[in-house]
Amino acid sequence: MSRWLAILPLVVLAALAALFAGYALHHDPHVNPAALVGRPVPAETLPGLEDGTPKLLRAAGQGPVLINFYASWCAPCADEAPALMALKAQGVPIIGVAWKDTPDKAQAFLQQHGDPFVAKYVDQSGRAGIDFGVSGVPETFAVDAAGVIRAKQALPLTPESAEALIDRAGLRP
């Protein structure tokens, strides 16, 4: 009997490993919950990127508009920069939020990759990102004319995904 008790922890550990491995094999890592879809833009006051003056993000986020969370340290953010610049060229308004970044580094990023934003904020603490449900950058939210989030893209924007987002928010210029 004591022999079975000695191997019981190994059996339990093996069962848990099999359970977690099964979950990992069948779980899509690209699925991100979009808890705020269908809800108003959170009432966040953030410092402006250029002057540090606190501003209500919801006021700038009255749509239709896209709100893009990015960071200077984020390689996929650099990859999506051309798609954002193409949206700007089409007249799509985009608000930028530098997430967990410093103003100087965020400004340098925009100088290097282009500045597609009509308004820019900095969320150094990451608190606004938490309220939006941001799990990493880049993430983009489509906001309709009533200030309600209609869609979320949790991967770098491509021309195709950008088109889908602007359609969902009614952003056709």
URKADA-V889532 format. One record per helix or strand. SS is the DSSP state (A for helix, B for strand). FROM is the first residue (numbers start at 0). TO is the last residue. If there is no record, write none. Layout:
ss: {SS | SS}
from: {FROM | FROM}
to: {TO | TO}
This chain:
ss: {A | B | B | B | A | B | A | B | A | B | A | B | B | A}
from: {1 | 39 | 44 | 53 | 56 | 64 | 74 | 93 | 102 | 118 | 126 | 138 | 147 | 158}
to: {25 | 39 | 47 | 55 | 59 | 69 | 88 | 98 | 112 | 122 | 131 | 142 | 152 | 168}
